[in-house]
């Protein structure tokens, strides 16, 4: 198969290529030197010039043909009214590229990017990178002393550069890890969603809607998106967050859009509002479905026009922010019920992601446990560990049907925080785990969690028996155990517990009555006192 012909496309260097007298041969002229290298045989040089420098272009063309008779020089006039106007230069060069019939099967194209203005060089790079010109880049440099200088050919197919490809992959992995708070999650669907969010966060400025139950991590993910965009220099402003469920009445308008002094009773000073505070940054409106219809209408205008009216003002203000909205409600259903504006939903629903609850990500419980243990170690200033068997027991419970995780990752993180705080000597024991499981079961059953009663009962009964005990019996048994632990003997505890009813009995054996009561729960005096 015959070798391909080498075609160079370049701009005339009105400064670097200049010269018409004999002295020009002592100067380094990049367009001429390209064709003087023995290891680079140029078959055709497409030399682009403007009308004003046609004479110089003809001199350069003649010089190229004199040093390289094999090279055919074709002059093309490309006129720029303003060579620093990016839009004009790109358009003219794109028109030139479109007018040429490229044949990569027979010709090898090189775009010379040493000459021309920086704007023109950038435009040639973009045309080559987008394959509008199917070429590699040719860079030349002057000689350090004598000689022709040097040249290098740059292939824009980045997949051919292993170190670049590896670095790109590492940056992607780092970005995705950041979105997951550094937790090595294992749920395939969640990981795939994070990949898409990473791509959208970098490529789009449009609103993003995060859906999912309370505690699924919407707020944390929104902040991670902000941090990712901040590192890419896509945002200059701050991260501003508000839970719309906390905005009530007239104050919600002021909180979001600000107000001027004297707008209402008590408005002694102006207030910028959250939207203006987020100018240039990211605004996270959690539970956006809780906003009133008036606030929704103003928010829609602020998203579309980047302008809005503060409360009590006749002058609009501007704020260019990116919005991430969060909700645990079905906004489509709210639209049908007239509680949410359809046009606002259409505006924020371009990129929507549904975060799964913990029950749908049970395989991520273990990496979250490791993450929280590391966080607790850093927070407490000492290494917190968990025994292998205790760890297995916790994972088994956490993945079982008994584990409701009604607040999702908030429940999980709180449970691990409590265990690491209570861990004796920095090691989570089975007793600590059993007490925590009992506390969780109680909380999910609707009773107050984290109470002294629950701690006592979990310690004495164990989580399994506690879960099968009615709330009425729990309250009574906790009181009995406290009496037992502050009494000298079973008889003393019985007298205190049955002080009223013992007077109505013919035979008073308070200790026996106490033993029978404790036996109902599989307990005895020694176990209660020893606990």
CORDA-V953914 format. One record per pair of residues at least 24 apart in sequence whose C-alpha atoms are under 10 Angstrom apart, sorted by sequence separation. I is the first residue (numbers start at 1). J is the second residue. If there is no record, write none. Layout:
i & j
I & J
I & J
This chain:
i & j
53 & 77
109 & 133
110 & 134
111 & 135
112 & 136
113 & 137
114 & 138
115 & 139
175 & 199
197 & 221
201 & 225
205 & 229
219 & 243
275 & 299
324 & 348
325 & 349
415 & 439
434 & 458
435 & 459
438 & 462
439 & 463
442 & 466
447 & 471
453 & 477
454 & 478
457 & 481
490 & 514
491 & 515
43 & 68
50 & 75
51 & 76
52 & 77
109 & 134
110 & 135
111 & 136
112 & 137
113 & 138
114 & 139
115 & 140
131 & 156
173 & 198
200 & 225
201 & 226
323 & 348
366 & 391
369 & 394
415 & 440
433 & 458
434 & 459
435 & 460
437 & 462
438 & 463
441 & 466
442 & 467
446 & 471
453 & 478
456 & 481
490 & 515
8 & 34
42 & 68
43 & 69
44 & 70
45 & 71
46 & 72
47 & 73
48 & 74
49 & 75
50 & 76
51 & 77
108 & 134
109 & 135
110 & 136
111 & 137
112 & 138
113 & 139
114 & 140
129 & 155
130 & 156
172 & 198
198 & 224
202 & 228
203 & 229
326 & 352
328 & 354
366 & 392
369 & 395
432 & 458
435 & 461
437 & 463
438 & 464
441 & 467
445 & 471
452 & 478
453 & 479
456 & 482
8 & 35
41 & 68
42 & 69
43 & 70
44 & 71
45 & 72
46 & 73
47 & 74
48 & 75
49 & 76
50 & 77
51 & 78
52 & 79
93 & 120
97 & 124
107 & 134
108 & 135
109 & 136
110 & 137
111 & 138
112 & 139
113 & 140
114 & 141
128 & 155
129 & 156
172 & 199
175 & 202
194 & 221
198 & 225
201 & 228
202 & 229
275 & 302
279 & 306
324 & 351
325 & 352
326 & 353
327 & 354
328 & 355
431 & 458
432 & 459
434 & 461
435 & 462
436 & 463
437 & 464
438 & 465
439 & 466
440 & 467
32 & 60
35 & 63
36 & 64
42 & 70
43 & 71
44 & 72
45 & 73
46 & 74
47 & 75
48 & 76
49 & 77
50 & 78
51 & 79
89 & 117
92 & 120
107 & 135
108 & 136
109 & 137
110 & 138
111 & 139
112 & 140
128 & 156
129 & 157
197 & 225
201 & 229
202 & 230
275 & 303
324 & 352
326 & 354
366 & 394
412 & 440
431 & 459
434 & 462
435 & 463
438 & 466
439 & 467
453 & 481
31 & 60
32 & 61
35 & 64
41 & 70
42 & 71
43 & 72
44 & 73
45 & 74
46 & 75
47 & 76
48 & 77
49 & 78
50 & 79
51 & 80
90 & 119
94 & 123
104 & 133
109 & 138
110 & 139
205 & 234
256 & 285
365 & 394
366 & 395
411 & 440
434 & 463
437 & 466
438 & 467
442 & 471
453 & 482
31 & 61
32 & 62
33 & 63
34 & 64
35 & 65
37 & 67
38 & 68
41 & 71
42 & 72
43 & 73
44 & 74
45 & 75
46 & 76
47 & 77
48 & 78
49 & 79
50 & 80
89 & 119
90 & 120
93 & 123
94 & 124
97 & 127
102 & 132
104 & 134
198 & 228
202 & 232
204 & 234
205 & 235
365 & 395
433 & 463
434 & 464
437 & 467
484 & 514
29 & 60
32 & 63
33 & 64
36 & 67
37 & 68
42 & 73
47 & 78
48 & 79
49 & 80
50 & 81
89 & 120
90 & 121
92 & 123
93 & 124
97 & 128
102 & 133
103 & 134
104 & 135
125 & 156
198 & 229
203 & 234
275 & 306
276 & 307
431 & 462
31 & 63
32 & 64
35 & 67
36 & 68
86 & 118
87 & 119
88 & 120
89 & 121
90 & 122
91 & 123
94 & 126
101 & 133
102 & 134
202 & 234
242 & 274
275 & 307
276 & 308
363 & 395
366 & 398
411 & 443
418 & 450
431 & 463
31 & 64
32 & 65
35 & 68
83 & 116
84 & 117
86 & 119
89 & 122
90 & 123
94 & 127
100 & 133
102 & 135
201 & 234
241 & 274
275 & 308
362 & 395
365 & 398
366 & 399
386 & 419
6 & 40
7 & 41
8 & 42
12 & 46
13 & 47
32 & 66
33 & 67
34 & 68
35 & 69
83 & 117
84 & 118
85 & 119
86 & 120
89 & 123
90 & 124
93 & 127
98 & 132
240 & 274
276 & 310
365 & 399
386 & 420
403 & 437
480 & 514
490 & 524
6 & 41
7 & 42
8 & 43
9 & 44
10 & 45
11 & 46
12 & 47
13 & 48
14 & 49
18 & 53
20 & 55
32 & 67
33 & 68
35 & 70
83 & 118
84 & 119
85 & 120
89 & 124
97 & 132
98 & 133
240 & 275
384 & 419
385 & 420
402 & 437
405 & 440
490 & 525
5 & 41
6 & 42
7 & 43
8 & 44
9 & 45
10 & 46
11 & 47
12 & 48
13 & 49
14 & 50
20 & 56
32 & 68
35 & 71
83 & 119
84 & 120
86 & 122
87 & 123
90 & 126
97 & 133
240 & 276
288 & 324
289 & 325
362 & 398
363 & 399
384 & 420
394 & 430
404 & 440
405 & 441
489 & 525
490 & 526
5 & 42
6 & 43
7 & 44
8 & 45
9 & 46
10 & 47
11 & 48
12 & 49
19 & 56
83 & 120
86 & 123
90 & 127
96 & 133
97 & 134
114 & 151
180 & 217
240 & 277
241 & 278
273 & 310
288 & 325
289 & 326
290 & 327
362 & 399
383 & 420
384 & 421
386 & 423
391 & 428
393 & 430
403 & 440
404 & 441
406 & 443
407 & 444
480 & 517
481 & 518
5 & 43
6 & 44
7 & 45
8 & 46
9 & 47
10 & 48
11 & 49
12 & 50
18 & 56
25 & 63
94 & 132
239 & 277
240 & 278
253 & 291
257 & 295
272 & 310
273 & 311
281 & 319
282 & 320
283 & 321
284 & 322
285 & 323
286 & 324
287 & 325
288 & 326
289 & 327
361 & 399
362 & 400
385 & 423
390 & 428
391 & 429
402 & 440
403 & 441
405 & 443
406 & 444
480 & 518
4 & 43
5 & 44
6 & 45
7 & 46
8 & 47
9 & 48
10 & 49
11 & 50
14 & 53
17 & 56
18 & 57
20 & 59
94 & 133
112 & 151
181 & 220
238 & 277
239 & 278
240 & 279
252 & 291
253 & 292
256 & 295
271 & 310
279 & 318
280 & 319
281 & 320
282 & 321
283 & 322
284 & 323
285 & 324
286 & 325
287 & 326
288 & 327
289 & 328
290 & 329
359 & 398
384 & 423
390 & 429
391 & 430
394 & 433
398 & 437
402 & 441
404 & 443
405 & 444
490 & 529
13 & 53
17 & 57
19 & 59
20 & 60
93 & 133
180 & 220
181 & 221
237 & 277
238 & 278
239 & 279
244 & 284
245 & 285
246 & 286
252 & 292
270 & 310
271 & 311
279 & 319
280 & 320
281 & 321
282 & 322
283 & 323
284 & 324
285 & 325
286 & 326
287 & 327
288 & 328
289 & 329
358 & 398
359 & 399
372 & 412
373 & 413
376 & 416
380 & 420
384 & 424
385 & 425
386 & 426
387 & 427
389 & 429
390 & 430
393 & 433
394 & 434
397 & 437
404 & 444
477 & 517
485 & 525
489 & 529
12 & 53
18 & 59
19 & 60
112 & 153
179 & 220
180 & 221
237 & 278
238 & 279
239 & 280
240 & 281
241 & 282
242 & 283
243 & 284
244 & 285
245 & 286
246 & 287
253 & 294
257 & 298
270 & 311
276 & 317
278 & 319
279 & 320
280 & 321
281 & 322
282 & 323
283 & 324
284 & 325
285 & 326
286 & 327
287 & 328
288 & 329
289 & 330
300 & 341
303 & 344
358 & 399
359 & 400
368 & 409
372 & 413
376 & 417
380 & 421
384 & 425
385 & 426
386 & 427
387 & 428
389 & 430
390 & 431
393 & 434
403 & 444
404 & 445
477 & 518
484 & 525
12 & 54
14 & 56
17 & 59
18 & 60
111 & 153
179 & 221
181 & 223
236 & 278
237 & 279
238 & 280
239 & 281
240 & 282
241 & 283
242 & 284
243 & 285
244 & 286
245 & 287
248 & 290
253 & 295
256 & 298
257 & 299
276 & 318
277 & 319
278 & 320
279 & 321
280 & 322
281 & 323
282 & 324
283 & 325
284 & 326
285 & 327
286 & 328
287 & 329
289 & 331
359 & 401
371 & 413
372 & 414
375 & 417
376 & 418
383 & 425
384 & 426
385 & 427
386 & 428
387 & 429
390 & 432
391 & 433
394 & 436
402 & 444
484 & 526
487 & 529
13 & 56
14 & 57
17 & 60
20 & 63
110 & 153
111 & 154
178 & 221
179 & 222
181 & 224
236 & 279
237 & 280
238 & 281
239 & 282
240 & 283
241 & 284
242 & 285
243 & 286
244 & 287
245 & 288
247 & 290
248 & 291
249 & 292
252 & 295
256 & 299
275 & 318
276 & 319
278 & 321
279 & 322
288 & 331
297 & 340
300 & 343
301 & 344
304 & 347
369 & 412
372 & 415
373 & 416
376 & 419
377 & 420
382 & 425
383 & 426
384 & 427
385 & 428
386 & 429
387 & 430
390 & 433
394 & 437
485 & 528
486 & 529
12 & 56
13 & 57
110 & 154
179 & 223
180 & 224
235 & 279
236 & 280
237 & 281
238 & 282
239 & 283
240 & 284
241 & 285
242 & 286
243 & 287
244 & 288
245 & 289
246 & 290
247 & 291
248 & 292
275 & 319
276 & 320
277 & 321
278 & 322
296 & 340
297 & 341
300 & 344
303 & 347
359 & 403
365 & 409
368 & 412
369 & 413
372 & 416
373 & 417
376 & 420
377 & 421
382 & 426
383 & 427
384 & 428
385 & 429
386 & 430
390 & 434
477 & 521
481 & 525
484 & 528
485 & 529
12 & 57
48 & 93
110 & 155
179 & 224
180 & 225
235 & 280
236 & 281
237 & 282
238 & 283
239 & 284
240 & 285
241 & 286
242 & 287
243 & 288
244 & 289
245 & 290
246 & 291
247 & 292
253 & 298
257 & 302
272 & 317
274 & 319
275 & 320
276 & 321
278 & 323
289 & 334
293 & 338
296 & 341
299 & 344
300 & 345
303 & 348
359 & 404
368 & 413
371 & 416
372 & 417
375 & 420
376 & 421
484 & 529
485 & 530
11 & 57
178 & 224
179 & 225
234 & 280
235 & 281
236 & 282
237 & 283
242 & 288
244 & 290
245 & 291
275 & 321
289 & 335
293 & 339
297 & 343
298 & 344
358 & 404
359 & 405
369 & 415
370 & 416
373 & 419
380 & 426
482 & 528
485 & 531
13 & 60
177 & 224
178 & 225
179 & 226
234 & 281
235 & 282
243 & 290
244 & 291
263 & 310
264 & 311
275 & 322
292 & 339
293 & 340
294 & 341
296 & 343
297 & 344
300 & 347
358 & 405
359 & 406
361 & 408
365 & 412
369 & 416
373 & 420
386 & 433
481 & 528
482 & 529
12 & 60
48 & 96
176 & 224
179 & 227
243 & 291
244 & 292
263 & 311
264 & 312
275 & 323
291 & 339
292 & 340
293 & 341
296 & 344
300 & 348
357 & 405
358 & 406
360 & 408
365 & 413
368 & 416
369 & 417
372 & 420
473 & 521
480 & 528
481 & 529
12 & 61
175 & 224
176 & 225
178 & 227
179 & 228
260 & 309
262 & 311
263 & 312
290 & 339
291 & 340
292 & 341
296 & 345
357 & 406
358 & 407
359 & 408
377 & 426
175 & 225
178 & 228
258 & 308
259 & 309
260 & 310
261 & 311
262 & 312
263 & 313
289 & 339
290 & 340
357 & 407
358 & 408
359 & 409
376 & 426
481 & 531
230 & 281
257 & 308
258 & 309
259 & 310
260 & 311
261 & 312
262 & 313
289 & 340
357 & 408
358 & 409
175 & 227
176 & 228
229 & 281
230 & 282
257 & 309
258 & 310
259 & 311
260 & 312
261 & 313
288 & 340
289 & 341
356 & 408
357 & 409
358 & 410
469 & 521
175 & 228
229 & 282
257 & 310
258 & 311
259 & 312
260 & 313
358 & 411
174 & 228
175 & 229
256 & 310
257 & 311
258 & 312
259 & 313
260 & 314
358 & 412
226 & 281
227 & 282
255 & 310
256 & 311
258 & 313
466 & 521
175 & 231
226 & 282
254 & 310
255 & 311
289 & 345
465 & 521
225 & 282
226 & 283
253 & 310
254 & 311
465 & 522
226 & 284
253 & 311
254 & 312
223 & 282
258 & 317
222 & 282
223 & 283
251 & 311
257 & 317
461 & 521
222 & 283
223 & 284
250 & 311
461 & 522
222 & 284
461 & 523
8 & 71
12 & 75
44 & 107
222 & 285
460 & 523
7 & 71
11 & 75
43 & 107
45 & 109
222 & 286
6 & 71
7 & 72
8 & 73
9 & 74
11 & 76
43 & 108
44 & 109
45 & 110
46 & 111
47 & 112
219 & 284
402 & 467
7 & 73
42 & 108
45 & 111
46 & 112
218 & 284
219 & 285
461 & 527
11 & 78
42 & 109
45 & 112
49 & 116
219 & 286
460 & 527
461 & 528
42 & 110
48 & 116
218 & 286
460 & 528
218 & 287
459 & 528
460 & 529
460 & 530
461 & 531
457 & 528
460 & 531
456 & 528
459 & 531
214 & 287
210 & 284
457 & 531
207 & 282
209 & 284
211 & 286
456 & 531
207 & 283
208 & 284
209 & 285
210 & 286
211 & 287
205 & 282
207 & 284
209 & 286
210 & 287
34 & 112
209 & 288
31 & 112
240 & 321
244 & 325
30 & 112
239 & 321
243 & 325
244 & 326
31 & 114
237 & 320
238 & 321
239 & 322
240 & 323
241 & 324
243 & 326
244 & 327
30 & 114
31 & 115
237 & 321
241 & 325
243 & 327
30 & 115
236 & 321
29 & 115
235 & 321
235 & 322
207 & 303
226 & 322
206 & 303
16 & 114
17 & 115
226 & 324
5 & 104
16 & 115
225 & 324
4 & 104
5 & 105
6 & 106
7 & 107
8 & 108
9 & 109
10 & 110
11 & 111
12 & 112
15 & 115
16 & 116
4 & 105
5 & 106
6 & 107
7 & 108
8 & 109
9 & 110
10 & 111
11 & 112
13 & 114
14 & 115
15 & 116
222 & 323
223 & 324
3 & 105
4 & 106
5 & 107
6 & 108
7 & 109
8 & 110
9 & 111
10 & 112
11 & 113
12 & 114
13 & 115
14 & 116
222 & 324
3 & 106
4 & 107
5 & 108
6 & 109
7 & 110
8 & 111
9 & 112
10 & 113
11 & 114
12 & 115
13 & 116
14 & 117
221 & 324
222 & 325
2 & 106
3 & 107
4 & 108
5 & 109
6 & 110
7 & 111
8 & 112
9 & 113
10 & 114
11 & 115
12 & 116
13 & 117
34 & 138
222 & 326
3 & 108
4 & 109
10 & 115
11 & 116
34 & 139
219 & 324
10 & 116
11 & 117
34 & 140
218 & 324
219 & 325
33 & 140
34 & 141
218 & 325
219 & 326
33 & 141
218 & 326
11 & 120
30 & 139
31 & 140
33 & 142
218 & 327
11 & 121
30 & 140
218 & 328
10 & 121
30 & 141
37 & 148
40 & 151
29 & 141
30 & 142
36 & 148
37 & 149
214 & 326
216 & 328
11 & 124
28 & 141
29 & 142
35 & 148
36 & 149
37 & 150
213 & 326
214 & 327
215 & 328
10 & 124
28 & 142
33 & 147
34 & 148
37 & 151
207 & 321
208 & 322
209 & 323
210 & 324
211 & 325
212 & 326
213 & 327
214 & 328
9 & 124
27 & 142
28 & 143
33 & 148
34 & 149
206 & 321
207 & 322
208 & 323
209 & 324
210 & 325
211 & 326
212 & 327
213 & 328
214 & 329
32 & 148
33 & 149
34 & 150
205 & 321
206 & 322
207 & 323
208 & 324
209 & 325
210 & 326
211 & 327
212 & 328
213 & 329
33 & 150
34 & 151
205 & 322
206 & 323
207 & 324
208 & 325
209 & 326
210 & 327
211 & 328
212 & 329
28 & 146
30 & 148
33 & 151
204 & 322
205 & 323
206 & 324
207 & 325
208 & 326
209 & 327
210 & 328
211 & 329
212 & 330
28 & 147
29 & 148
30 & 149
211 & 330
26 & 146
28 & 148
29 & 149
30 & 150
211 & 331
26 & 147
27 & 148
28 & 149
30 & 151
9 & 133
9 & 135
8 & 135
7 & 135
8 & 136
9 & 137
10 & 138
8 & 137
9 & 138
8 & 138
221 & 355
218 & 353
209 & 345
218 & 354
218 & 355
209 & 347
210 & 348
216 & 354
217 & 355
208 & 347
209 & 348
210 & 349
216 & 355
217 & 356
207 & 347
208 & 348
209 & 349
215 & 355
216 & 356
217 & 357
206 & 347
207 & 348
208 & 349
209 & 350
210 & 351
211 & 352
212 & 353
213 & 354
214 & 355
215 & 356
216 & 357
217 & 358
206 & 348
207 & 349
208 & 350
209 & 351
210 & 352
211 & 353
212 & 354
213 & 355
215 & 357
216 & 358
206 & 349
207 & 350
208 & 351
209 & 352
210 & 353
211 & 354
212 & 355
213 & 356
214 & 357
215 & 358
206 & 350
207 & 351
208 & 352
209 & 353
210 & 354
211 & 355
212 & 356
213 & 357
206 & 351
207 & 352
208 & 353
209 & 354
210 & 355
211 & 356
212 & 357
213 & 358
204 & 351
201 & 351
200 & 351
197 & 351
196 & 351
197 & 352
197 & 353
196 & 353
194 & 353
193 & 353
193 & 354
194 & 355
193 & 355
190 & 354
190 & 355
189 & 355
190 & 356
189 & 356
190 & 360
189 & 360
190 & 361
189 & 361
187 & 360
188 & 361
187 & 361
190 & 364
186 & 361
187 & 362
188 & 363
185 & 361
186 & 362
187 & 363
186 & 363
187 & 364
185 & 363
186 & 364
185 & 364
186 & 365
184 & 364
185 & 365
186 & 366
183 & 364
185 & 366
186 & 367
184 & 366
185 & 367
184 & 367
185 & 368
183 & 367
184 & 368
182 & 367
183 & 368
182 & 368
183 & 369
184 & 370
183 & 370
184 & 371
183 & 371
182 & 371
183 & 372
181 & 371
215 & 405
215 & 406
216 & 407
217 & 408
214 & 406
215 & 407
216 & 408
217 & 409
213 & 406
214 & 407
215 & 408
216 & 409
217 & 410
213 & 407
214 & 408
215 & 409
216 & 410
213 & 408
214 & 409
215 & 410
214 & 410
215 & 411
215 & 412
215 & 413
